[in-house]
């Protein structure tokens, strides 16, 4: 590099901003000059042999660096300025200061400012503006206070100070500056008036902003937009729209920023007629070809649940043949909408459009993975994932979560293993979302050993403090049968949300500990901190069903109304399951008939499943009749009905149902399987599976357990 050749001692950091020793050999000096010219010419800064590097050329070169935000080149020019003895020139120093502040190197700017032998109004203004733009608002205000002891500010200096005060949201300080403006006779300056209005609006002092706007005789689009944007920033959406109408009445046409603020306001108000009104206004005023406006318009529709309208705008905007494209973030939102709304065909068409135009930033690829995952196409998600050139943590998280959602927990854990291997040679690491999805995978598999390994990893990595992860751990330990660890995790939580209580109740429920679940439910209600919600009642009713606590279950079901929770279909399913597990199938059927809402397929399915255990063929057939109307193509209820027939020895009817299933759509799909972990090893098995070496003994023990359960119910 040029600077290392100028400074043999490698004086690049400029910690003191002092010129280096000038003792260079003639040959070294010639080489340095020649290579400097090559370097500068390479960066489009033409300094021919005949032109001396003077203050004018230095200022021009620094201006080029500032425009291109080339800090490295600017630093090299600083070195040349020191070597050339131009460091005492106030114009050169001001240009250097502007370059450092605008390139974000505020520390270098501050050091230069301290060393400057002469400071002008431009110097002070640049430093105040630099601190303000780089977030150091308190330092900007301190510099302004020092400046007042030396020189008088102009309108640009005061505008920079007002910007710092606005970022600090200090309305009292803005009023002080305003007083100074009036005192110095600058109150009539239009630029400064707009700066004052913007400062008041951004700081939340909207009354002062509007008052100043009313008094401003030369108010323009900047004045109005400042107040409108301030209203939106301070969540005063209706007021923003009122001001917009007043601006139109004042004969002022909106600019791009105004339209974006109004779109944001309409989006948050979420009233269909206002959404259509602003859309019509955009069409009427000819903003339909503006990329930023159209991005915001599409996002407004999607944000408010009007996905089809947003997709229609995308098609009209991008397929017009005029080379328009939505932003990657908006495209990602559209793809996610395709996934969540189950519009897989539309999502695939968007994918084809993106392939055609080669538009694949990471945020878009991640959304494509999510879109396929939401529609159950894990293979397509994986194909996109493996072809990605740059995978970030979101890519890995999306893929792992996709596998968990689609019932492939084992593959999700394998993906986590791959992520961990990838971390060793890269800069990304699993975050709490990765861990949350991984714990859910362990929970679905009831894999205690894997869950404990991940728990240890999170503790070591400092991720254990997240409340969602702690809740997932309670659920995982509960499903794995380790209630002691679930209780320990719950008790050690410094903060518990409703999800924590729900997870512990569910953990007791799946392990048949109905009394313990009821005790936790009672403690939750007594605490008064959290109010039970629909999920709480599903968990406690399910716990009662697993424990055979009919009386308690019905009491809790009646209490739902008192707590303001309207029973949903899942609660009715729990009640049918509660009665069905105890063989009280007539009562369960009567309960269904008295339901205040039309029973769903899950309710009749719960009744049909219970019939198989007790051989109640007549009730099973009535339940199957209802299911045949609701889910004519489903094979699930047909399998359950076939099992009921088989349980009472009616093999002909069982075979008949099985025969009907062969002609149904989707019968060629892979059969369902379950898994169990024993001694850290996971075993997969299917219905009537005999591949395990101990299958004969397993079925013998299982038969004994079923017989014991029947005897317990009869007694």
C-alpha positions in Angstrom: 0.0 0.0 0.0 1.0 3.6 -0.6 0.9 4.6 3.0 3.2 1.9 4.1 5.7 3.1 1.5 5.4 6.7 2.7 5.8 5.7 6.3 8.4 2.9 6.8 7.4 2.8 10.4 3.8 1.9 9.3 2.3 5.0 10.9 -1.2 4.3 9.6 -3.5 4.5 12.6 -3.0 8.4 12.9 -3.2 8.3 16.6 -1.4 11.6 17.0 -2.1 13.1 13.5 1.5 14.3 13.4 3.7 14.3 10.3 6.2 11.4 10.2 10.0 12.0 10.0 11.0 13.3 6.6 14.3 11.4 6.4 13.8 9.4 3.3 16.4 8.4 0.8 16.1 9.9 -2.7 15.3 6.5 -4.3 12.6 5.7 -1.7 11.0 9.1 -2.2 10.9 8.6 -6.0 9.4 5.1 -5.6 6.9 6.5 -3.1 5.8 9.3 -5.4 5.5 7.0 -8.4 3.5 4.5 -6.6 1.3 7.2 -5.0 0.4 8.5 -8.5 -0.5 5.0 -9.5 -2.6 4.5 -6.4 -4.5 7.8 -6.8 -5.0 7.3 -10.5 -6.4 3.8 -9.9 -9.0 5.4 -7.6 -10.0 7.9 -10.3 -8.3 10.9 -8.6 -6.3 12.3 -11.5 -3.1 14.0 -10.3 -0.8 14.2 -13.3 2.9 14.7 -13.1 2.7 18.5 -13.8 0.1 19.2 -11.0 1.4 19.7 -7.5 -0.6 18.2 -4.7 -1.9 21.5 -3.2 -4.9 22.4 -1.0 -7.3 22.6 -4.0 -6.4 19.1 -5.2 -6.5 17.8 -1.6 -10.0 19.2 -1.1 -11.2 17.7 -4.4 -9.7 14.3 -3.7 -11.3 14.2 -0.2 -14.6 15.3 -1.7 -14.5 12.2 -4.0 -13.7 10.0 -1.0 -16.6 11.4 0.9 -19.0 10.9 -2.0 -18.0 7.3 -2.4 -17.7 6.7 1.4 -14.2 5.4 0.8 -12.6 5.6 4.3 -9.5 3.7 3.3 -8.6 6.0 0.5 -9.4 9.0 2.6 -7.0 7.8 5.3 -4.3 7.4 2.7 -4.9 11.0 1.5 -4.7 12.1 5.1 -1.2 10.6 5.2 -0.3 12.5 2.0 -1.6 15.7 3.5 0.6 15.3 6.6 3.6 14.6 4.3 2.9 17.6 2.1 2.6 20.0 5.0 -1.1 20.9 4.2 -2.2 19.9 7.7 -2.3 23.6 8.8 -4.7 24.6 6.0 -8.2 25.1 7.5 -10.0 24.3 4.2 -8.2 20.9 3.9 -8.8 20.1 7.6 -12.5 20.9 7.2 -12.6 18.6 4.2 -10.8 15.9 6.2 -13.2 16.3 9.1 -16.2 16.1 6.8 -14.8 12.9 5.2 -14.3 11.2 8.6 -17.7 12.1 10.0 -19.6 11.1 6.8 -17.7 7.8 6.6 -18.6 7.0 10.1 -15.2 7.3 11.6 -16.2 9.7 14.4 -13.3 8.9 16.7 -10.7 9.9 14.0 -12.8 13.0 13.4 -12.7 13.9 17.1 -8.9 13.4 17.2 -8.5 15.6 14.1 -10.8 18.3 15.6 -8.7 18.4 18.8 -5.5 18.9 16.8 -6.8 21.6 14.4 -4.8 24.8 14.9 -7.7 26.9 13.5 -11.5 26.2 13.6 -14.1 28.0 11.6 -17.9 27.9 11.7 -17.8 25.0 9.1 -15.5 23.1 11.5 -17.9 23.3 14.4 -20.9 22.5 12.3 -19.3 19.5 10.7 -18.4 18.1 14.2 -21.9 18.7 15.6 -23.5 17.1 12.6 -21.0 14.2 12.7 -21.8 13.4 16.3 -25.5 13.7 15.7 -25.5 11.3 12.6 -23.4 8.8 14.5 -25.7 8.6 17.5 -23.6 10.6 20.0 -26.2 13.3 20.5 -24.9 14.3 24.0 -21.5 15.0 22.5 -23.1 17.1 19.7 -24.8 19.3 22.2 -21.6 19.6 24.3 -19.7 20.7 21.2 -22.4 23.3 20.5 -22.1 24.7 24.0 -18.3 25.1 23.5 -18.8 26.7 20.1 -20.9 29.4 21.6 -17.9 30.6 23.5 -15.9 31.0 20.3 -18.2 31.8 17.3 -21.8 32.5 16.5 -23.7 29.7 14.8 -25.6 30.0 11.5 -28.8 28.4 10.4 -27.0 25.2 9.3 -25.3 24.8 12.7 -28.6 25.3 14.5 -30.3 22.8 12.2 -27.6 20.2 13.1 -28.1 20.9 16.9 -31.9 20.6 16.5 -31.5 17.3 14.8 -29.4 16.1 17.8 -32.0 17.3 20.2 -34.8 15.6 18.3 -32.9 12.3 18.4 -32.5 12.7 22.1 -36.2 13.5 22.3 -35.5 16.4 24.6 -38.3 18.9 24.0 -37.0 21.3 26.7 -33.7 21.5 24.9 -35.4 22.2 21.6 -37.3 25.0 23.2 -34.0 26.5 24.4 -32.6 26.4 20.9 -35.8 27.8 19.6 -35.4 30.8 22.0 -31.9 31.3 20.8 -33.1 31.3 17.2 -35.6 34.0 18.0 -33.1 36.0 20.0 -30.5 36.0 17.2 -33.1 37.0 14.5 -33.0 33.8 12.5 -36.6 32.9 13.1 -37.7 34.0 9.7 -35.3 31.6 7.9 -37.4 29.0 6.1 -34.8 26.2 6.3 -34.5 26.8 10.1 -38.3 26.9 10.5 -38.6 23.5 8.9 -35.8 22.2 11.1 -37.6 23.4 14.2 -40.9 21.9 13.1 -39.2 18.5 12.4 -37.4 18.6 15.8 -40.6 19.3 17.7 -42.5 16.6 15.8 -39.8 13.9 16.2 -39.4 14.6 19.9 -43.2 14.1 20.5 -44.0 17.8 21.1 -46.6 17.8 18.3 -48.6 20.7 19.8 -45.5 23.0 19.4 -44.9 21.6 15.9 -48.4 22.3 14.7 -48.4 25.7 16.4 -45.2 26.6 14.5 -46.6 25.2 11.3 -49.7 27.4 11.6 -47.5 30.5 12.0 -45.2 29.6 9.1 -46.3 31.7 6.2 -44.0 29.8 3.7 -44.9 26.3 4.8 -44.1 23.8 2.1 -44.2 20.0 1.6 -41.2 19.6 4.0 -43.0 21.4 6.8 -46.2 19.4 6.4 -44.4 16.1 6.0 -42.3 16.7 9.2 -45.5 17.0 11.3 -47.3 14.1 9.5 -44.2 11.9 10.0 -44.0 13.0 13.7 -47.6 11.9 14.2 -46.9 8.5 12.7 -43.8 8.2 14.8 -45.7 8.9 18.0 -48.6 6.6 17.0 -51.1 9.3 16.3 -52.3 7.8 13.0 -55.7 9.6 12.8 -54.1 13.0 13.4 -51.5 12.2 10.7 -54.3 11.6 8.1 -56.2 14.8 9.2 -53.0 16.8 8.7 -52.5 15.2 5.3 -56.0 16.3 4.2 -55.2 19.8 5.5 -52.0 19.8 3.5 -54.0 19.0 0.3 -56.4 21.8 1.1 -53.4 24.1 1.5 -52.6 23.4 -2.1 -49.3 21.5 -1.3 -48.6 18.3 -3.2 -47.1 15.4 -1.3 -43.7 14.0 -1.9 -42.4 10.4 -1.6 -41.9 10.7 2.2 -45.4 12.1 2.7 -47.0 9.2 0.9 -44.9 6.6 2.8 -46.0 8.1 6.1 -49.6 8.1 5.1 -49.3 4.5 4.0 -47.8 3.6 7.3 -50.7 5.3 9.2 -53.4 3.6 7.1 -51.7 0.3 7.6 -51.7 0.6 11.4 -55.3 1.9 11.5 -56.4 -1.2 9.5 -59.7 0.1 8.2 -60.5 -1.2 4.7 -62.0 2.0 3.4 -58.9 4.0 4.4 -56.6 1.3 2.8 -58.6 1.6 -0.5 -58.7 5.4 -0.2 -54.9 5.7 0.0 -54.5 3.2 -2.8 -56.8 5.2 -5.0 -54.9 8.4 -4.1 -51.6 6.8 -5.2 -53.1 5.7 -8.5 -54.6 9.1 -9.1 -51.4 11.0 -8.3 -49.2 8.7 -10.5 -47.1 7.1 -7.8 -47.6 3.6 -9.1 -44.2 3.5 -10.7 -42.3 4.4 -7.5 -40.5 1.4 -6.1 -40.6 2.5 -2.4 -44.3 3.5 -2.6 -45.3 0.2 -4.2 -43.3 -1.8 -1.7 -45.1 0.0 1.2 -48.5 -0.4 -0.5 -48.0 -4.2 -1.0 -46.8 -4.6 2.6 -49.8 -2.6 3.9 -52.2 -5.0 2.2 -50.4 -8.1 3.5 -50.0 -6.7 7.0 -53.7 -6.2 7.2 -54.6 -9.7 6.0 -55.5 -8.8 2.4 -53.0 -11.2 0.8 -54.7 -11.6 -2.5 -54.8 -7.8 -3.1 -51.1 -7.6 -2.2 -50.2 -10.4 -4.6 -52.3 -8.7 -7.3 -50.3 -5.5 -6.9 -47.0 -7.5 -7.1 -48.1 -9.1 -10.4 -49.2 -5.7 -11.9 -46.0 -4.0 -10.7 -43.4 -6.6 -11.6 -44.9 -8.1 -14.7 -45.5 -4.7 -16.4 -42.3 -5.2 -18.4 -40.8 -1.9 -17.2 -38.1 -3.4 -15.1 -39.7 -2.8 -11.7 -38.9 -5.1 -8.8 -40.1 -5.2 -5.2 -37.5 -5.1 -2.4 -36.2 -8.4 -1.1 -38.0 -7.9 2.2 -41.4 -7.4 0.5 -40.8 -10.5 -1.7 -40.0 -12.4 1.4 -43.2 -11.3 3.0 -45.2 -12.4 0.0 -43.6 -15.8 0.0 -44.3 -16.2 3.7 -47.9 -15.3 3.0 -48.1 -18.0 0.4 -46.9 -20.4 3.0 -49.2 -19.4 5.8 -52.2 -19.1 3.6 -51.5 -22.5 2.0 -51.2 -21.0 -1.5 -48.5 -23.4 -2.6 -49.3 -23.1 -6.3 -48.9 -19.3 -6.1 -45.7 -19.7 -4.1 -44.3 -22.0 -6.8 -45.1 -19.5 -9.5 -43.3 -16.8 -7.5 -40.4 -19.2 -7.1 -40.3 -19.6 -10.9 -40.3 -15.8 -11.4 -37.4 -15.4 -9.0 -35.4 -18.2 -10.8 -36.1 -16.5 -14.1 -34.7 -13.1 -12.9 -31.9 -14.6 -10.7 -33.3 -12.8 -7.6 -32.0 -14.8 -4.7 -30.8 -12.7 -1.7 -30.6 -14.7 1.6 -33.9 -13.3 3.0 -35.8 -14.5 -0.1 -34.2 -17.9 -0.1 -35.1 -18.3 3.6 -38.7 -17.4 2.9 -38.9 -19.9 0.0 -37.7 -22.6 2.4 -40.4 -21.5 4.9 -43.1 -21.4 2.2 -42.5 -25.0 1.2 -42.2 -26.1 4.8 -45.5 -24.6 5.7 -47.1 -26.6 3.0 -45.5 -29.9 4.1 -42.9 -30.1 1.3 -39.8 -30.7 3.4 -37.9 -32.2 0.4 -38.4 -29.1 -1.6 -37.2 -27.0 1.3 -34.1 -29.1 1.7 -33.3 -28.8 -2.0 -33.4 -25.0 -1.7 -31.3 -25.2 1.5 -28.5 -27.3 0.1 -28.2 -25.1 -3.0 -27.8 -21.9 -1.0 -24.5 -20.2 -1.5 -24.6 -18.2 1.7 -26.5 -19.8 4.6 -27.0 -17.6 7.7 -28.5 -18.6 11.1 -32.0 -17.9 9.8 -31.5 -20.5 7.0 -30.5 -23.2 9.5 -33.3 -22.2 11.9 -35.9 -22.3 9.1 -34.8 -25.7 7.9 -34.7 -27.2 11.4 -38.1 -25.7 12.3 -39.5 -27.0 9.0 -38.5 -30.6 9.8 -39.9 -30.4 13.4 -43.2 -29.0 12.1 -43.5 -31.7 9.5 -43.0 -34.6 11.9 -39.3 -35.3 11.2 -37.7 -34.7 14.5 -34.8 -37.1 13.9 -33.8 -35.3 10.7 -34.1 -32.0 12.6 -31.5 -33.2 15.1 -29.3 -34.4 12.3 -29.6 -30.9 10.8 -28.6 -29.4 14.2 -25.5 -31.6 14.2 -24.6 -30.3 10.7 -25.1 -26.8 11.9 -22.7 -27.4 14.8 -20.1 -28.8 12.4 -20.5 -25.8 10.1 -20.1 -23.5 13.1 -16.6 -24.7 13.7 -15.4 -23.2 10.4 -17.7 -20.2 10.1 -18.9 -17.1 11.9 -22.5 -18.2 12.6 -23.6 -20.1 15.7 -26.9 -21.6 16.9 -29.1 -19.1 18.7 -32.0 -19.5 21.0 -34.4 -20.2 18.1 -32.2 -23.1 17.0 -32.2 -24.5 20.5 -35.9 -24.0 20.9 -36.7 -26.0 17.7 -34.1 -28.7 18.7 -35.7 -29.1 22.2 -39.1 -29.4 20.5 -37.6 -32.2 18.3 -36.4 -34.0 21.4 -39.8 -33.5 23.0 -41.6 -35.0 20.0 -39.3 -38.0 20.1 -39.4 -38.2 23.9 -35.6 -38.4 23.6 -34.3 -37.7 27.1 -30.6 -38.2 26.3 -30.5 -35.9 23.3 -32.6 -33.3 25.3 -30.1 -33.4 28.2 -27.2 -32.9 25.8 -28.8 -29.9 24.3 -29.7 -28.6 27.8 -26.1 -28.8 28.7 -25.0 -27.1 25.5 -27.4 -24.2 26.2 -26.2 -23.8 29.7 -22.6 -23.6 28.6 -23.5 -21.2 25.8 -25.6 -18.8 28.0 -28.9 -19.5 26.2 -30.7 -21.0 29.1 -32.1 -17.7 30.4 -34.7 -17.4 27.7 -38.2 -18.1 29.1 -39.4 -19.9 25.9 -36.5 -22.3 26.1 -37.2 -23.0 29.8 -40.8 -23.7 29.0 -39.8 -26.0 26.1 -37.5 -27.9 28.6 -40.4 -28.4 31.0 -42.4 -29.9 28.1 -39.5 -32.1 26.9 -38.8 -33.5 30.4 -42.5 -34.1 30.9 -42.9 -36.0 27.7 -39.7 -38.0 28.5 -41.2 -39.0 31.9 -38.7 -37.1 34.0 -41.1 -35.0 36.1 -38.4 -34.3 38.7 -36.4 -32.4 36.1 -39.5 -30.7 34.8 -40.4 -29.5 38.3 -36.8 -28.4 39.0 -36.7 -26.4 35.8 -40.0 -24.7 36.7 -38.9 -23.9 40.3 -35.6 -22.4 39.2 -37.2 -20.0 36.7 -36.8 -16.4 38.0 -39.8 -15.3 35.9 -42.7 -17.5 34.9 -45.2 -16.7 32.3 -48.5 -18.4 31.5 -46.7 -20.7 29.2 -44.5 -22.0 32.1 -47.6 -23.0 34.1 -49.2 -24.5 31.0 -46.1 -26.6 30.3 -46.0 -28.0 33.8 -49.7 -28.9 33.8 -49.2 -30.7 30.5 -46.2 -32.5 31.8 -48.2 -33.9 34.8 -51.1 -34.7 32.4 -49.2 -36.9 30.0 -47.7 -38.8 32.9 -51.1 -39.5 34.5 -50.5 -37.3 37.5 -53.9 -35.6 37.4 -53.9 -34.6 41.1 -50.6 -32.8 40.7 -51.8 -31.1 37.5 -54.9 -30.0 39.4 -52.8 -28.6 42.3 -50.7 -26.6 39.8 -53.8 -25.3 38.1 -55.2 -24.2 41.5 -51.9 -22.5 42.4 -52.0 -20.6 39.1 -55.5 -19.3 39.8 -54.6 -18.3 43.3 -51.5 -16.4 42.2 -53.6 -13.9 40.3 -50.6 -13.0 38.2 -51.8 -14.9 35.1 -55.3 -15.8 34.0 -55.8 -19.3 32.6 -56.4 -19.2 28.8 -57.8 -21.8 26.3 -54.5 -23.7 26.3 -54.5 -24.0 30.1 -57.9 -25.6 30.0 -57.0 -28.0 27.2 -54.0 -29.1 29.3 -55.9 -29.5 32.6 -58.9 -31.3 31.0 -56.5 -33.6 29.2 -54.7 -34.3 32.5 -58.1 -35.2 34.1 -58.8 -37.5 31.1 -55.5 -39.3 31.5 -56.1 -39.7 35.3 -59.8 -40.7 35.0 -61.0 -37.7 37.0 -64.5 -37.2 35.6 -66.0 -35.2 38.4 -63.0 -32.7 38.5 -63.0 -32.5 34.7 -66.6 -31.4 34.5 -66.2 -28.9 37.3 -63.2 -27.3 35.5 -65.2 -27.4 32.2 -68.0 -25.4 33.8 -65.4 -22.9 35.3 -64.2 -22.0 31.9 -67.2 -19.6 31.4 -66.5 -17.9 34.7 -62.9 -17.2 33.6 -64.1 -15.7 30.3 -62.8 -18.6 28.1 -65.2 -19.8 25.5 -64.9 -23.6 25.0 -63.5 -24.5 21.7 -63.6 -27.7 19.7 -60.4 -29.0 21.4 -62.1 -28.6 24.9 -65.1 -30.7 23.7 -62.7 -33.3 22.4 -61.1 -33.5 25.9 -64.5 -34.1 27.5 -65.4 -36.9 25.1 -62.0 -38.4 25.7 -62.5 -38.1 29.4 -65.7 -40.1 29.3 -64.5 -42.5 26.6 -61.3 -43.6 28.5 -63.6 -44.8 31.3 -65.9 -46.7 29.0 -68.8 -44.3 29.5 -69.5 -44.1 25.8 -73.3 -43.6 26.0 -72.6 -40.5 28.2 -70.0 -39.3 25.7 -72.4 -39.6 22.8 -75.1 -37.8 24.8 -72.6 -35.0 25.6 -71.8 -34.6 21.9 -75.5 -34.3 21.0 -75.9 -31.5 23.6 -73.0 -29.5 22.4 -73.9 -25.8 21.7 -71.8 -25.9 18.4 -71.7 -28.4 15.6 -69.3 -31.2 16.6 -66.1 -31.4 14.5 -64.4 -34.4 13.1 -62.0 -34.5 16.0 -64.9 -34.9 18.5 -66.4 -37.8 16.6 -62.9 -39.2 16.1 -62.3 -39.3 19.9 -65.6 -41.2 20.4 -64.7 -43.7 17.6 -61.3 -44.3 19.1 -62.7 -45.0 22.5 -65.2 -47.5 21.0 -62.3 -49.6 19.7 -61.0 -50.2 23.3 -64.4 -51.3 24.6 -65.9 -53.0 21.5 -69.0 -50.7 21.2 -69.8 -51.4 17.6 -73.2 -49.5 17.4 -71.8 -46.2 18.7 -68.7 -46.7 16.5 -70.9 -47.0 13.4 -72.8 -43.9 14.3 -69.6 -41.9 14.8 -68.2 -43.3 11.5 -71.3 -42.2 9.7 -70.8 -38.6 10.9 -67.1 -38.8 9.9 -68.0 -40.1 6.4 -69.9 -36.9 5.8 -67.2 -34.6 7.2 -64.1 -36.4 5.8 -65.3 -38.6 3.0 -61.8 -39.2 1.6 -60.1 -39.8 5.0 -58.6 -43.1 5.8 -58.0 -42.4 9.5 -61.6 -43.0 10.7 -61.8 -46.1 8.4 -58.8 -47.6 10.1 -60.3 -47.0 13.5 -63.7 -48.5 12.5 -61.9 -51.5 11.0 -60.1 -52.0 14.4 -63.4 -51.8 16.2 -64.8 -54.6 14.0 -61.7 -56.6 14.5 -61.8 -56.2 18.3 -65.2 -58.0 18.4 -64.3 -60.7 15.8 -66.3 -59.3 12.9 -63.6 -59.9 10.4 -65.7 -59.7 7.3 -66.8 -56.2 8.1 -63.3 -55.2 9.0 -62.0 -56.6 5.7 -64.8 -54.7 3.8 -63.7 -51.4 5.3 -60.1 -52.2 4.5 -61.1 -52.9 0.9 -62.8 -49.6 0.6 -59.6 -47.9 1.6 -57.6 -49.2 -1.3 -59.4 -47.0 -3.8 -58.9 -43.8 -1.8 -56.6 -41.1 -2.8 -53.3 -41.0 -1.0 -53.2 -44.7 0.1 -49.8 -45.1 -1.5 -48.2 -42.8 1.1 -45.6 -44.1 3.6 -47.1 -45.7 6.7 -47.0 -43.9 10.0 -44.4 -44.9 12.6 -43.5 -44.2 16.2 -40.2 -44.4 18.1 -39.0 -45.0 21.6 -35.6 -44.4 23.2 -34.1 -47.1 25.3 -30.6 -46.7 26.8 -29.8 -43.8 24.5 -30.8 -45.8 21.4 -33.8 -44.9 19.3 -36.1 -47.7 18.0 -38.6 -47.0 15.2 -41.7 -49.2 14.8 -45.0 -49.4 12.8 -48.3 -51.0 13.5 -48.0 -54.8 13.9 -44.2 -54.5 13.5 -42.3 -57.7 14.2 -38.8 -56.7 13.1 -37.5 -56.3 16.6 -35.7 -59.3 18.1 -37.8 -59.1 21.2 -41.2 -58.4 19.5 -42.8 -61.6 20.8 -42.1 -60.6 24.4 -43.1 -56.9 23.7 -46.6 -57.9 22.4 -47.1 -60.3 25.3 -46.4 -57.6 27.8 -48.5 -55.1 25.9 -51.4 -57.6 25.9 -51.1 -58.0 29.7 -51.1 -54.3 30.2 -54.3 -53.9 28.1 -56.0 -56.7 30.1 -55.0 -55.1 33.4 -56.4 -51.8 32.3 -59.8 -53.3 31.3 -60.0 -55.1 34.7 -59.2 -51.8 36.5 -62.0 -50.0 34.6 -64.6 -52.8 35.3 -63.8 -52.6 39.0 
